[in-house]
Amino acid sequence: MERMLVVVFDGESEAYKGSSELAALDSEGSISIHSKAVVRKNADGTITIKQAGDEFPIRAVGGTAIGALIGVLGGPIGLGIGMATGAVAGTVSDLRRAGVNEEFLEDVTKELKPGKWAVVSDISEEWVTPVDTRMDALGGSVHRTAWHDVEREENARDISAMKAEMALLKKELAQAKKENKAKLQAKIDKLEKRLRTAQDQAKQRSRQRQKEAKAKVQVLEEKAAKASGEAKAKIKARVAEIKRKLKRSND
């Protein structure tokens, strides 16, 4: 199952040890890490990314689900990205893109106080015990939630609603008196612009999600080819799950 994982630590050294332990679990086949970052919560509420996992299939966090989650955790003040340029404010759009629910976000936010550190990861896992056992040993507080494509679902609903509204306006236009046609046409033009924008954004995000999914599949298939026994079976199952989601997103 694909999950968003946040492990909160009191200090820097524990966070980096936690990151290393997660990487070890990935090497063993107990989990598969798709993207990972070590972050710090600053006194002003912003989040600074201290380390991003370049060794994983999703090499950059910007524009991805994990990047969106980090942005949300940074709150309305914004997201500081260490020496990198740019900042991303925590928004509703970020929450949707992160694929997490509000309850999960609330739990993490309560735990991740200023001065604390966290490892934020996009992972696949079948059992929670391997991660929980190693993180507990380091004093880490584990928060996880199943990742689901909230953004795609909501975009589809929004586009469907706009299309339905468009159909009603065009029907009304066809039956309207001459003096009312101009106003109705202006509303239709405005709605058509909104609809095109929404469709373009949905296509762009869909391409990004497909790119991420294909990167995950490629790396996992390479790992499966080198693995054996139970580890190989687990990795193949993860590949199959991601491919199923990718196929649904193309339907």
N, C-alpha and C positions, 0 to 999 in steps of 0.2 A: 504494500500500500504506500502511495506517495503521501508524505507528510511534511508539514512545516514544523521544525524543531527549534526551540529556544531554550538554552540552558544558562541560567543566571548564576554568576559567581560573585563573591565578595571582593576578590582581588584580581590583579592582572596575571600573576603567575598561575593561579588556579585556572583561569580562563584559557591560557595557552596550553596548559596540561590537558584540559578538557578537550581542546581542539585536536591535540595529538592523539588522545584516546579514541576520539571519533574516527580519525584517519586510520588508526589501527584496526578498528572494527570494520571499516570499509575494506581494508586489505585482506582481512580474514573472511570476508563475504557475509558477515553477520548483518551488515547494512550496506546500502549503496548511497554515497553522498554525491549529489548532483551539483551543489554549490554550497559554499560555506564562508562565513566571515566572523572575525572576532571584533566585537564592538565595545565601546565604553559610553556610559550615560554621563553626560557632562552636567555641571552645576546649573547651567541655564536650561536644562531639559533637552538639549540637542544630543544627537548620537554621532559619535566619531568612529568611522571604520578604521581599525588599527591594522587589520590583516585580512586580505581576501584570498580565497583558495584558488590559485591559478592552476593547480594540478587536477581540477575537476572539470567535467564536460562543459558546464556553464561558467566560463572563465571570468566574466564581468557581472557584477550585481546590478549595474544600472539598467533600468528598463525591464528587469525580470521580476518574477514573483517575490524572490527573496529581497531584491532591492526595494520593492514597494513596501514590504513588511518593515524593513529597517526605516524607511521613510515615515511610516505611520508611527513607529515607536519613538521617532524623534519629535513627535507632537507638532503643534501649530507653529512653533518657533522656527523649525526647519531641521535640516540634516546637514551636519558638517562632515565632509569626506576627507579628513586628514589633509594631506598635501595636494590632493586632487582639487580641481576647480568645480564649481557648481554646487547647488544645494537644492534639495527636494523637500517641499513642505508635506507634512502628513495630511492627506486628504481622503475624502470618501472614495475617490477614484483609486488611490493607492490601496485602500482596504479591499476593494473589489478585485484589483489586480493580484493582490497577495493571496487571494483564495482562502482567507481565514474568516472565522466568525467573530462577532463582537465580544462574546464571552471569553474566547481565547485571548484576544487582545487586552481585555480588561485584566485578566489574570496576570499576564506578562507585565503589563504596565505597573501594576501594584508591586510586583516583585523587583522590577528593574528601576531602582531608585538612583538618583544622582550619586556618582562615585562607584557604582557597581559596574560589572562587566558581564558580557554574555557572548555565547557562541550561537549564531543564527545559521540554520542549515535547511536546505531542501533535500530531503532524503527519501529512500524507499526502505521499508523494514516490515517484517512479518511479525516479530515479537518485540515487546517493549523491554523485556528483562535485560538483554545485553547492554543497551544504552543506559538504562536506569541504574544497573549495578555499578558500572564504571563511573558514572557521573555522581552517584551518591557517595562513593569512596573519596571524591574530591570536594565534597560539600556543595555540589551543584544542584540547583533546583530546576527540575525538568518540566518543560511545558511543550506539548505537542498537539497537533490537530490534523485531521485528514485534509489534504489539499483538494479543493474542488473549484471548478472554473466558474466562479460567481460572475465574473465580468462578462463572459460569453453568454451566460444565461440572461443576465440583465440587459445586455445589448440587444439580444434577440427579442426580448419583450418590448423594449423601447422602440425598436424598428417596426415591430408588428403593430404597436399602438399608433405610431405615426402614419403607417400605411392605412390603417382603418380610418383614422381621422381624415386623411387625404381623400379617401373614397367618399366619405360623407360630404366633405366640402365640395367635391366635384359634382356630386349628385345635386347638392343644393344650388350650385352655380348653374347647372343645366335648367333648373326650374325657376331661377330667380328673375325678378323684374330687372329691366335695364339699368335703373338707378342704383341697384345693389350689386351689380356684377363686378364693378371695379374693386370694391372693398373685398369681396369674396376672392377675386383673383389675386389680390395683394396677399391675402392670408395663405392662399395655396402656394404662391411663389416663395413666401417666407418658410412655409413648412417643407417645401421641396428642398430648399437650401439646407435646412436642419437635417433632413433625411439623408441627403447626399453626404453631409459631414459625418453623420453617425455611421453610415455604411462604409465610408472610407476609413474611419477610425477602427471599425470592427475588422475590416480586412487587414489593416496594418497589424493589429494586435494578434489576429489569427496567424499571420505569417510569422510573427515573433514566437508565438506558442509552438508552432510547428517546428521552427528552427531549434528551439530549446528541446523539444521532445526527440527530434532526430539526433541531436547531439548526445542526449542521454542514452538512446538506443545504441548508437555507434560504440560508445565507450563501454557500455554494459556487455555488448556482444563480444567485444575484444577481451573483456575480463572472463566471460563465460568460456571462451575458447581456451584460456589458460588454466581455468579452474577444473576441479574434479569433485565427484561425489555430491554431498549435500549442498556445498557451496555453489557448485555449478547449477544444480536444480533451482536453488533460490534465485540466482541471477537470471536464469532463463524465465522464471515466473515473473520477475520484475519487468523484463523486456516485454513479455506478452501483455502485461497490464498496461504499460505505456503505449504500446502499439494499439491496443483496444481503444484507449482514450483518444489517440491520434486519429484513428479511423472515424470515431464518433464526431470529432470536431470537423472532419471533412465532409460529413454527411449533410 
